[in-house]
Amino acid sequence: MSRREAEKALKQMLMSSYNHYSRTYEHKIITAFFQGSNAQLPDLTKYEFPLAPQPLRSMKNNMICMVAVICRYAADFGADDERCYALSDYYINKIETGTDIKNWDDFSTEILNHFVELVHTGREEKYTLPVRRAIRYINQHLYDPCSLRDVAVAIKLTPSYLSALFKSETGMTLTHYVRDNKIKEAKSMLQEDGYSISEVADMLGFDSVSYFSKVFRIINNCSPQEFIRGYRC
């Protein structure tokens, strides 16, 4: 394509109100997403102006753009570079072999979740062995009380030493880490497994439904009831 043709195509795009998410907005939302907040990640696979004449080719181009963006951010937020780019290559090749545009939303969600897992794994690998053991114990005992003392006894450290080490390496207290991960599990139980609020509160070891609801709101800015009704939080 000549420079003149490129300029003409650009002019047509701009005249049609074509636009991407701004770089600032994209950075803000994706940063929040990878940092574990409940920000809604924008659909990076959809633009007003098609990226190819054929719908399937356009969707593939959009998906490839999304993978490239997410891959870079995942590496920035702690994922191993080699794993990131290998996963990017894998998904781009998988996108290229696609033959229809059905279930692309589910596929894009799979890609996003896989990169998030890489970020979490990369961050965990950067911790010392005691902290990795603590995190592993917590993740395996979300349905137990899982206090600081419980974790310390399990990995054979004093509570005070574990508390200081955990906060130093992760930037948050062990108690808050347990709380946040219990609430993440609660969201999955409420949304995907169909448990009632009282069942979830009891199974995850909260003292009462009211306390569970209070903690849920603190973390998600909405109540469990609102979350079940589809409130975005």
Rosetta constraint file for C-alpha pairs under 8 A:
AtomPair CA 1 CA 5 HARMONIC 6.16 0.50
AtomPair CA 1 CA 6 HARMONIC 6.64 0.50
AtomPair CA 2 CA 6 HARMONIC 6.31 0.50
AtomPair CA 3 CA 7 HARMONIC 6.18 0.50
AtomPair CA 4 CA 8 HARMONIC 6.18 0.50
AtomPair CA 5 CA 9 HARMONIC 6.18 0.50
AtomPair CA 6 CA 10 HARMONIC 6.14 0.50
AtomPair CA 7 CA 11 HARMONIC 6.15 0.50
AtomPair CA 8 CA 12 HARMONIC 6.33 0.50
AtomPair CA 9 CA 13 HARMONIC 6.30 0.50
AtomPair CA 10 CA 14 HARMONIC 6.29 0.50
AtomPair CA 11 CA 15 HARMONIC 6.10 0.50
AtomPair CA 12 CA 16 HARMONIC 6.19 0.50
AtomPair CA 13 CA 17 HARMONIC 6.71 0.50
AtomPair CA 13 CA 18 HARMONIC 5.21 0.50
AtomPair CA 13 CA 49 HARMONIC 6.90 0.50
AtomPair CA 14 CA 18 HARMONIC 5.42 0.50
AtomPair CA 14 CA 19 HARMONIC 7.48 0.50
AtomPair CA 16 CA 49 HARMONIC 7.91 0.50
AtomPair CA 18 CA 47 HARMONIC 7.68 0.50
AtomPair CA 18 CA 48 HARMONIC 5.68 0.50
AtomPair CA 18 CA 49 HARMONIC 5.60 0.50
AtomPair CA 19 CA 47 HARMONIC 7.23 0.50
AtomPair CA 19 CA 48 HARMONIC 6.95 0.50
AtomPair CA 19 CA 49 HARMONIC 7.76 0.50
AtomPair CA 20 CA 47 HARMONIC 6.58 0.50
AtomPair CA 21 CA 25 HARMONIC 6.44 0.50
AtomPair CA 21 CA 26 HARMONIC 6.04 0.50
AtomPair CA 22 CA 26 HARMONIC 6.03 0.50
AtomPair CA 23 CA 27 HARMONIC 6.00 0.50
AtomPair CA 24 CA 28 HARMONIC 6.17 0.50
AtomPair CA 25 CA 29 HARMONIC 6.18 0.50
AtomPair CA 26 CA 30 HARMONIC 6.00 0.50
AtomPair CA 27 CA 31 HARMONIC 5.76 0.50
AtomPair CA 28 CA 32 HARMONIC 6.27 0.50
AtomPair CA 29 CA 33 HARMONIC 6.19 0.50
AtomPair CA 29 CA 39 HARMONIC 6.55 0.50
AtomPair CA 29 CA 40 HARMONIC 7.40 0.50
AtomPair CA 29 CA 41 HARMONIC 6.18 0.50
AtomPair CA 29 CA 42 HARMONIC 7.56 0.50
AtomPair CA 30 CA 34 HARMONIC 6.21 0.50
AtomPair CA 30 CA 41 HARMONIC 6.43 0.50
AtomPair CA 30 CA 73 HARMONIC 7.58 0.50
AtomPair CA 31 CA 35 HARMONIC 6.10 0.50
AtomPair CA 31 CA 73 HARMONIC 7.66 0.50
AtomPair CA 32 CA 36 HARMONIC 6.47 0.50
AtomPair CA 32 CA 37 HARMONIC 5.44 0.50
AtomPair CA 32 CA 38 HARMONIC 7.59 0.50
AtomPair CA 32 CA 39 HARMONIC 6.14 0.50
AtomPair CA 33 CA 37 HARMONIC 5.60 0.50
AtomPair CA 33 CA 38 HARMONIC 6.73 0.50
AtomPair CA 33 CA 39 HARMONIC 5.79 0.50
AtomPair CA 33 CA 40 HARMONIC 7.39 0.50
AtomPair CA 33 CA 41 HARMONIC 6.53 0.50
AtomPair CA 34 CA 74 HARMONIC 7.37 0.50
AtomPair CA 34 CA 77 HARMONIC 6.98 0.50
AtomPair CA 34 CA 116 HARMONIC 6.55 0.50
AtomPair CA 34 CA 119 HARMONIC 7.63 0.50
AtomPair CA 35 CA 77 HARMONIC 7.87 0.50
AtomPair CA 38 CA 220 HARMONIC 6.84 0.50
AtomPair CA 38 CA 233 HARMONIC 6.05 0.50
AtomPair CA 39 CA 233 HARMONIC 7.61 0.50
AtomPair CA 40 CA 232 HARMONIC 7.94 0.50
AtomPair CA 44 CA 62 HARMONIC 7.48 0.50
AtomPair CA 44 CA 63 HARMONIC 7.75 0.50
AtomPair CA 44 CA 65 HARMONIC 8.00 0.50
AtomPair CA 44 CA 66 HARMONIC 5.58 0.50
AtomPair CA 45 CA 59 HARMONIC 7.16 0.50
AtomPair CA 45 CA 62 HARMONIC 4.79 0.50
AtomPair CA 45 CA 63 HARMONIC 5.28 0.50
AtomPair CA 45 CA 65 HARMONIC 7.54 0.50
AtomPair CA 45 CA 66 HARMONIC 6.00 0.50
AtomPair CA 45 CA 108 HARMONIC 7.94 0.50
AtomPair CA 46 CA 59 HARMONIC 7.88 0.50
AtomPair CA 46 CA 62 HARMONIC 6.61 0.50
AtomPair CA 47 CA 62 HARMONIC 7.87 0.50
AtomPair CA 50 CA 55 HARMONIC 7.75 0.50
AtomPair CA 50 CA 58 HARMONIC 5.76 0.50
AtomPair CA 51 CA 57 HARMONIC 7.75 0.50
AtomPair CA 51 CA 58 HARMONIC 4.77 0.50
AtomPair CA 51 CA 59 HARMONIC 7.74 0.50
AtomPair CA 51 CA 61 HARMONIC 6.37 0.50
AtomPair CA 51 CA 62 HARMONIC 6.98 0.50
AtomPair CA 52 CA 57 HARMONIC 5.82 0.50
AtomPair CA 52 CA 58 HARMONIC 4.43 0.50
AtomPair CA 52 CA 61 HARMONIC 7.57 0.50
AtomPair CA 53 CA 57 HARMONIC 7.40 0.50
AtomPair CA 53 CA 58 HARMONIC 6.81 0.50
AtomPair CA 54 CA 58 HARMONIC 6.05 0.50
AtomPair CA 55 CA 59 HARMONIC 6.09 0.50
AtomPair CA 56 CA 60 HARMONIC 6.19 0.50
AtomPair CA 56 CA 99 HARMONIC 7.69 0.50
AtomPair CA 56 CA 100 HARMONIC 6.41 0.50
AtomPair CA 56 CA 101 HARMONIC 6.02 0.50
AtomPair CA 57 CA 61 HARMONIC 6.16 0.50
AtomPair CA 58 CA 62 HARMONIC 6.21 0.50
AtomPair CA 59 CA 63 HARMONIC 6.11 0.50
AtomPair CA 59 CA 101 HARMONIC 7.25 0.50
AtomPair CA 60 CA 64 HARMONIC 6.12 0.50
AtomPair CA 60 CA 95 HARMONIC 6.12 0.50
AtomPair CA 60 CA 96 HARMONIC 6.69 0.50
AtomPair CA 61 CA 65 HARMONIC 6.25 0.50
AtomPair CA 62 CA 66 HARMONIC 6.27 0.50
AtomPair CA 63 CA 67 HARMONIC 6.22 0.50
AtomPair CA 63 CA 95 HARMONIC 7.34 0.50
AtomPair CA 63 CA 108 HARMONIC 7.42 0.50
AtomPair CA 64 CA 68 HARMONIC 6.24 0.50
AtomPair CA 64 CA 92 HARMONIC 5.89 0.50
AtomPair CA 64 CA 95 HARMONIC 7.38 0.50
AtomPair CA 65 CA 69 HARMONIC 6.31 0.50
AtomPair CA 66 CA 70 HARMONIC 6.10 0.50
AtomPair CA 67 CA 71 HARMONIC 5.83 0.50
AtomPair CA 67 CA 88 HARMONIC 6.21 0.50
AtomPair CA 67 CA 91 HARMONIC 7.56 0.50
AtomPair CA 67 CA 92 HARMONIC 7.32 0.50
AtomPair CA 67 CA 111 HARMONIC 7.65 0.50
AtomPair CA 68 CA 72 HARMONIC 6.46 0.50
AtomPair CA 68 CA 88 HARMONIC 6.99 0.50
AtomPair CA 69 CA 73 HARMONIC 6.49 0.50
AtomPair CA 70 CA 74 HARMONIC 5.97 0.50
AtomPair CA 70 CA 112 HARMONIC 7.37 0.50
AtomPair CA 70 CA 115 HARMONIC 7.41 0.50
AtomPair CA 71 CA 75 HARMONIC 6.32 0.50
AtomPair CA 71 CA 84 HARMONIC 5.94 0.50
AtomPair CA 71 CA 85 HARMONIC 6.78 0.50
AtomPair CA 71 CA 88 HARMONIC 6.33 0.50
AtomPair CA 71 CA 115 HARMONIC 7.13 0.50
AtomPair CA 72 CA 76 HARMONIC 6.28 0.50
AtomPair CA 73 CA 77 HARMONIC 6.19 0.50
AtomPair CA 74 CA 78 HARMONIC 6.54 0.50
AtomPair CA 74 CA 79 HARMONIC 5.56 0.50
AtomPair CA 74 CA 84 HARMONIC 7.13 0.50
AtomPair CA 74 CA 115 HARMONIC 6.25 0.50
AtomPair CA 74 CA 116 HARMONIC 7.03 0.50
AtomPair CA 74 CA 118 HARMONIC 7.42 0.50
AtomPair CA 74 CA 119 HARMONIC 5.87 0.50
AtomPair CA 75 CA 79 HARMONIC 4.68 0.50
AtomPair CA 75 CA 80 HARMONIC 6.23 0.50
AtomPair CA 75 CA 81 HARMONIC 5.53 0.50
AtomPair CA 75 CA 84 HARMONIC 6.40 0.50
AtomPair CA 75 CA 119 HARMONIC 7.39 0.50
AtomPair CA 77 CA 119 HARMONIC 6.31 0.50
AtomPair CA 78 CA 119 HARMONIC 5.24 0.50
AtomPair CA 78 CA 120 HARMONIC 7.57 0.50
AtomPair CA 78 CA 122 HARMONIC 5.34 0.50
AtomPair CA 78 CA 123 HARMONIC 5.45 0.50
AtomPair CA 79 CA 83 HARMONIC 7.46 0.50
AtomPair CA 79 CA 84 HARMONIC 6.53 0.50
AtomPair CA 79 CA 115 HARMONIC 7.97 0.50
AtomPair CA 79 CA 118 HARMONIC 5.20 0.50
AtomPair CA 79 CA 119 HARMONIC 4.15 0.50
AtomPair CA 79 CA 120 HARMONIC 7.24 0.50
AtomPair CA 79 CA 121 HARMONIC 6.98 0.50
AtomPair CA 79 CA 122 HARMONIC 4.46 0.50
AtomPair CA 79 CA 123 HARMONIC 6.88 0.50
AtomPair CA 80 CA 84 HARMONIC 6.04 0.50
AtomPair CA 80 CA 118 HARMONIC 7.31 0.50
AtomPair CA 80 CA 119 HARMONIC 7.66 0.50
AtomPair CA 80 CA 122 HARMONIC 5.69 0.50
AtomPair CA 81 CA 85 HARMONIC 6.25 0.50
AtomPair CA 82 CA 86 HARMONIC 6.02 0.50
AtomPair CA 83 CA 87 HARMONIC 5.98 0.50
AtomPair CA 83 CA 118 HARMONIC 7.74 0.50
AtomPair CA 84 CA 88 HARMONIC 6.14 0.50
AtomPair CA 84 CA 115 HARMONIC 7.39 0.50
AtomPair CA 84 CA 118 HARMONIC 7.35 0.50
AtomPair CA 85 CA 89 HARMONIC 6.14 0.50
AtomPair CA 86 CA 90 HARMONIC 6.20 0.50
AtomPair CA 87 CA 91 HARMONIC 6.22 0.50
AtomPair CA 88 CA 92 HARMONIC 6.10 0.50
AtomPair CA 89 CA 93 HARMONIC 6.14 0.50
AtomPair CA 90 CA 94 HARMONIC 6.20 0.50
AtomPair CA 91 CA 95 HARMONIC 5.97 0.50
AtomPair CA 91 CA 111 HARMONIC 7.51 0.50
AtomPair CA 92 CA 96 HARMONIC 6.22 0.50
AtomPair CA 93 CA 97 HARMONIC 6.46 0.50
AtomPair CA 94 CA 98 HARMONIC 6.57 0.50
AtomPair CA 103 CA 107 HARMONIC 6.36 0.50
AtomPair CA 104 CA 108 HARMONIC 6.05 0.50
AtomPair CA 105 CA 109 HARMONIC 6.31 0.50
AtomPair CA 106 CA 110 HARMONIC 6.25 0.50
AtomPair CA 107 CA 111 HARMONIC 6.32 0.50
AtomPair CA 108 CA 112 HARMONIC 6.24 0.50
AtomPair CA 109 CA 113 HARMONIC 6.11 0.50
AtomPair CA 110 CA 114 HARMONIC 6.12 0.50
AtomPair CA 111 CA 115 HARMONIC 6.40 0.50
AtomPair CA 112 CA 116 HARMONIC 6.28 0.50
AtomPair CA 113 CA 117 HARMONIC 6.22 0.50
AtomPair CA 114 CA 118 HARMONIC 6.42 0.50
AtomPair CA 115 CA 119 HARMONIC 6.36 0.50
AtomPair CA 116 CA 120 HARMONIC 6.32 0.50
AtomPair CA 117 CA 121 HARMONIC 6.05 0.50
AtomPair CA 118 CA 122 HARMONIC 5.91 0.50
AtomPair CA 119 CA 123 HARMONIC 6.13 0.50
AtomPair CA 120 CA 124 HARMONIC 6.16 0.50
AtomPair CA 121 CA 125 HARMONIC 6.15 0.50
AtomPair CA 122 CA 126 HARMONIC 6.60 0.50
AtomPair CA 123 CA 127 HARMONIC 7.05 0.50
AtomPair CA 124 CA 132 HARMONIC 6.28 0.50
AtomPair CA 125 CA 132 HARMONIC 7.44 0.50
AtomPair CA 127 CA 131 HARMONIC 6.03 0.50
AtomPair CA 127 CA 132 HARMONIC 6.08 0.50
AtomPair CA 127 CA 169 HARMONIC 6.51 0.50
AtomPair CA 127 CA 170 HARMONIC 7.93 0.50
AtomPair CA 128 CA 132 HARMONIC 6.30 0.50
AtomPair CA 129 CA 133 HARMONIC 6.11 0.50
AtomPair CA 130 CA 134 HARMONIC 6.20 0.50
AtomPair CA 130 CA 155 HARMONIC 7.31 0.50
AtomPair CA 130 CA 162 HARMONIC 7.90 0.50
AtomPair CA 131 CA 135 HARMONIC 6.16 0.50
AtomPair CA 131 CA 162 HARMONIC 7.77 0.50
AtomPair CA 131 CA 165 HARMONIC 7.35 0.50
AtomPair CA 131 CA 166 HARMONIC 5.97 0.50
AtomPair CA 131 CA 169 HARMONIC 7.88 0.50
AtomPair CA 132 CA 136 HARMONIC 6.10 0.50
AtomPair CA 133 CA 137 HARMONIC 6.07 0.50
AtomPair CA 133 CA 155 HARMONIC 6.81 0.50
AtomPair CA 134 CA 138 HARMONIC 6.16 0.50
AtomPair CA 134 CA 151 HARMONIC 6.27 0.50
AtomPair CA 134 CA 152 HARMONIC 7.72 0.50
AtomPair CA 134 CA 155 HARMONIC 6.85 0.50
AtomPair CA 135 CA 139 HARMONIC 6.15 0.50
AtomPair CA 136 CA 140 HARMONIC 6.24 0.50
AtomPair CA 137 CA 141 HARMONIC 6.17 0.50
AtomPair CA 137 CA 151 HARMONIC 6.89 0.50
AtomPair CA 137 CA 154 HARMONIC 7.84 0.50
AtomPair CA 138 CA 142 HARMONIC 6.04 0.50
AtomPair CA 138 CA 146 HARMONIC 6.64 0.50
AtomPair CA 138 CA 151 HARMONIC 7.24 0.50
AtomPair CA 138 CA 178 HARMONIC 6.62 0.50
AtomPair CA 139 CA 181 HARMONIC 7.71 0.50
AtomPair CA 141 CA 145 HARMONIC 7.87 0.50
AtomPair CA 141 CA 146 HARMONIC 6.53 0.50
AtomPair CA 142 CA 146 HARMONIC 6.97 0.50
AtomPair CA 142 CA 178 HARMONIC 7.52 0.50
AtomPair CA 142 CA 181 HARMONIC 7.53 0.50
AtomPair CA 142 CA 182 HARMONIC 5.94 0.50
AtomPair CA 142 CA 185 HARMONIC 7.97 0.50
AtomPair CA 142 CA 204 HARMONIC 6.41 0.50
AtomPair CA 143 CA 203 HARMONIC 5.90 0.50
AtomPair CA 143 CA 204 HARMONIC 4.55 0.50
AtomPair CA 143 CA 205 HARMONIC 6.33 0.50
AtomPair CA 144 CA 204 HARMONIC 6.66 0.50
AtomPair CA 144 CA 205 HARMONIC 6.19 0.50
AtomPair CA 145 CA 150 HARMONIC 7.96 0.50
AtomPair CA 145 CA 204 HARMONIC 7.71 0.50
AtomPair CA 145 CA 205 HARMONIC 5.67 0.50
AtomPair CA 146 CA 150 HARMONIC 5.55 0.50
AtomPair CA 146 CA 151 HARMONIC 6.34 0.50
AtomPair CA 146 CA 178 HARMONIC 7.32 0.50
AtomPair CA 147 CA 151 HARMONIC 6.35 0.50
AtomPair CA 147 CA 175 HARMONIC 6.95 0.50
AtomPair CA 148 CA 152 HARMONIC 6.09 0.50
AtomPair CA 148 CA 159 HARMONIC 6.24 0.50
AtomPair CA 148 CA 163 HARMONIC 7.35 0.50
AtomPair CA 148 CA 174 HARMONIC 6.65 0.50
AtomPair CA 148 CA 175 HARMONIC 6.53 0.50
AtomPair CA 149 CA 153 HARMONIC 6.04 0.50
AtomPair CA 149 CA 158 HARMONIC 7.95 0.50
AtomPair CA 149 CA 159 HARMONIC 5.57 0.50
AtomPair CA 150 CA 154 HARMONIC 6.21 0.50
AtomPair CA 151 CA 155 HARMONIC 6.33 0.50
AtomPair CA 152 CA 156 HARMONIC 5.76 0.50
AtomPair CA 152 CA 157 HARMONIC 4.95 0.50
AtomPair CA 152 CA 158 HARMONIC 5.81 0.50
AtomPair CA 152 CA 159 HARMONIC 5.28 0.50
AtomPair CA 152 CA 162 HARMONIC 6.45 0.50
AtomPair CA 153 CA 157 HARMONIC 6.26 0.50
AtomPair CA 153 CA 158 HARMONIC 7.29 0.50
AtomPair CA 153 CA 159 HARMONIC 7.85 0.50
AtomPair CA 157 CA 161 HARMONIC 6.81 0.50
AtomPair CA 157 CA 162 HARMONIC 6.27 0.50
AtomPair CA 158 CA 162 HARMONIC 6.20 0.50
AtomPair CA 159 CA 163 HARMONIC 5.91 0.50
AtomPair CA 160 CA 164 HARMONIC 6.29 0.50
AtomPair CA 161 CA 165 HARMONIC 6.09 0.50
AtomPair CA 162 CA 166 HARMONIC 5.84 0.50
AtomPair CA 163 CA 167 HARMONIC 6.20 0.50
AtomPair CA 163 CA 173 HARMONIC 6.80 0.50
AtomPair CA 163 CA 174 HARMONIC 6.42 0.50
AtomPair CA 164 CA 168 HARMONIC 6.07 0.50
AtomPair CA 165 CA 169 HARMONIC 6.25 0.50
AtomPair CA 166 CA 170 HARMONIC 5.90 0.50
AtomPair CA 166 CA 171 HARMONIC 7.61 0.50
AtomPair CA 166 CA 172 HARMONIC 7.31 0.50
AtomPair CA 166 CA 173 HARMONIC 6.56 0.50
AtomPair CA 166 CA 174 HARMONIC 6.25 0.50
AtomPair CA 167 CA 171 HARMONIC 4.99 0.50
AtomPair CA 167 CA 172 HARMONIC 4.90 0.50
AtomPair CA 167 CA 173 HARMONIC 4.93 0.50
AtomPair CA 167 CA 174 HARMONIC 6.88 0.50
AtomPair CA 168 CA 172 HARMONIC 7.77 0.50
AtomPair CA 172 CA 176 HARMONIC 6.55 0.50
AtomPair CA 172 CA 177 HARMONIC 6.73 0.50
AtomPair CA 173 CA 177 HARMONIC 6.28 0.50
AtomPair CA 174 CA 178 HARMONIC 6.21 0.50
AtomPair CA 175 CA 179 HARMONIC 6.18 0.50
AtomPair CA 176 CA 180 HARMONIC 5.97 0.50
AtomPair CA 177 CA 181 HARMONIC 6.19 0.50
AtomPair CA 178 CA 182 HARMONIC 6.10 0.50
AtomPair CA 179 CA 183 HARMONIC 6.33 0.50
AtomPair CA 180 CA 184 HARMONIC 6.30 0.50
AtomPair CA 180 CA 219 HARMONIC 7.38 0.50
AtomPair CA 181 CA 185 HARMONIC 6.19 0.50
AtomPair CA 182 CA 186 HARMONIC 6.08 0.50
AtomPair CA 182 CA 204 HARMONIC 6.64 0.50
AtomPair CA 183 CA 187 HARMONIC 6.24 0.50
AtomPair CA 183 CA 215 HARMONIC 7.97 0.50
AtomPair CA 183 CA 216 HARMONIC 6.34 0.50
AtomPair CA 183 CA 219 HARMONIC 7.92 0.50
AtomPair CA 184 CA 188 HARMONIC 6.61 0.50
AtomPair CA 185 CA 189 HARMONIC 6.24 0.50
AtomPair CA 186 CA 190 HARMONIC 6.09 0.50
AtomPair CA 186 CA 200 HARMONIC 6.23 0.50
AtomPair CA 186 CA 201 HARMONIC 7.92 0.50
AtomPair CA 186 CA 204 HARMONIC 7.67 0.50
AtomPair CA 187 CA 191 HARMONIC 5.96 0.50
AtomPair CA 188 CA 192 HARMONIC 5.45 0.50
AtomPair CA 188 CA 193 HARMONIC 6.86 0.50
AtomPair CA 189 CA 193 HARMONIC 4.73 0.50
AtomPair CA 189 CA 194 HARMONIC 6.30 0.50
AtomPair CA 189 CA 195 HARMONIC 5.93 0.50
AtomPair CA 189 CA 200 HARMONIC 6.96 0.50
AtomPair CA 190 CA 194 HARMONIC 5.31 0.50
AtomPair CA 190 CA 195 HARMONIC 5.39 0.50
AtomPair CA 190 CA 196 HARMONIC 6.69 0.50
AtomPair CA 190 CA 197 HARMONIC 7.10 0.50
AtomPair CA 190 CA 200 HARMONIC 7.41 0.50
AtomPair CA 190 CA 228 HARMONIC 6.68 0.50
AtomPair CA 191 CA 228 HARMONIC 6.46 0.50
AtomPair CA 195 CA 199 HARMONIC 6.07 0.50
AtomPair CA 195 CA 200 HARMONIC 6.29 0.50
AtomPair CA 196 CA 200 HARMONIC 6.26 0.50
AtomPair CA 197 CA 201 HARMONIC 6.16 0.50
AtomPair CA 197 CA 209 HARMONIC 7.24 0.50
AtomPair CA 197 CA 224 HARMONIC 6.98 0.50
AtomPair CA 197 CA 225 HARMONIC 7.90 0.50
AtomPair CA 198 CA 202 HARMONIC 6.15 0.50
AtomPair CA 198 CA 209 HARMONIC 5.73 0.50
AtomPair CA 199 CA 203 HARMONIC 6.00 0.50
AtomPair CA 200 CA 204 HARMONIC 6.03 0.50
AtomPair CA 201 CA 205 HARMONIC 6.33 0.50
AtomPair CA 201 CA 206 HARMONIC 5.26 0.50
AtomPair CA 201 CA 207 HARMONIC 7.75 0.50
AtomPair CA 201 CA 208 HARMONIC 6.77 0.50
AtomPair CA 201 CA 209 HARMONIC 5.71 0.50
AtomPair CA 201 CA 212 HARMONIC 5.83 0.50
AtomPair CA 202 CA 206 HARMONIC 5.88 0.50
AtomPair CA 202 CA 207 HARMONIC 7.49 0.50
AtomPair CA 202 CA 208 HARMONIC 7.38 0.50
AtomPair CA 202 CA 209 HARMONIC 7.73 0.50
AtomPair CA 206 CA 211 HARMONIC 6.90 0.50
AtomPair CA 206 CA 212 HARMONIC 5.87 0.50
AtomPair CA 207 CA 211 HARMONIC 6.67 0.50
AtomPair CA 207 CA 212 HARMONIC 7.59 0.50
AtomPair CA 208 CA 212 HARMONIC 6.26 0.50
AtomPair CA 209 CA 213 HARMONIC 6.04 0.50
AtomPair CA 210 CA 214 HARMONIC 6.13 0.50
AtomPair CA 211 CA 215 HARMONIC 6.25 0.50
AtomPair CA 212 CA 216 HARMONIC 6.02 0.50
AtomPair CA 213 CA 217 HARMONIC 6.13 0.50
AtomPair CA 213 CA 223 HARMONIC 6.10 0.50
AtomPair CA 213 CA 224 HARMONIC 6.22 0.50
AtomPair CA 214 CA 218 HARMONIC 6.30 0.50
AtomPair CA 214 CA 223 HARMONIC 7.69 0.50
AtomPair CA 215 CA 219 HARMONIC 6.39 0.50
AtomPair CA 216 CA 220 HARMONIC 5.96 0.50
AtomPair CA 216 CA 221 HARMONIC 7.69 0.50
AtomPair CA 216 CA 222 HARMONIC 7.26 0.50
AtomPair CA 216 CA 223 HARMONIC 6.34 0.50
AtomPair CA 216 CA 224 HARMONIC 6.64 0.50
AtomPair CA 217 CA 221 HARMONIC 4.76 0.50
AtomPair CA 217 CA 222 HARMONIC 4.75 0.50
AtomPair CA 217 CA 223 HARMONIC 5.01 0.50
AtomPair CA 217 CA 224 HARMONIC 7.43 0.50
AtomPair CA 218 CA 222 HARMONIC 7.80 0.50
AtomPair CA 220 CA 233 HARMONIC 5.47 0.50
AtomPair CA 221 CA 233 HARMONIC 6.28 0.50
AtomPair CA 222 CA 226 HARMONIC 6.10 0.50
AtomPair CA 222 CA 227 HARMONIC 6.65 0.50
AtomPair CA 222 CA 231 HARMONIC 7.66 0.50
AtomPair CA 222 CA 233 HARMONIC 6.07 0.50
AtomPair CA 223 CA 227 HARMONIC 6.26 0.50
AtomPair CA 224 CA 228 HARMONIC 6.21 0.50
AtomPair CA 225 CA 229 HARMONIC 6.35 0.50
AtomPair CA 226 CA 230 HARMONIC 6.48 0.50
AtomPair CA 226 CA 231 HARMONIC 5.22 0.50
AtomPair CA 227 CA 231 HARMONIC 4.99 0.50
AtomPair CA 227 CA 232 HARMONIC 6.87 0.50
AtomPair CA 227 CA 233 HARMONIC 6.69 0.50
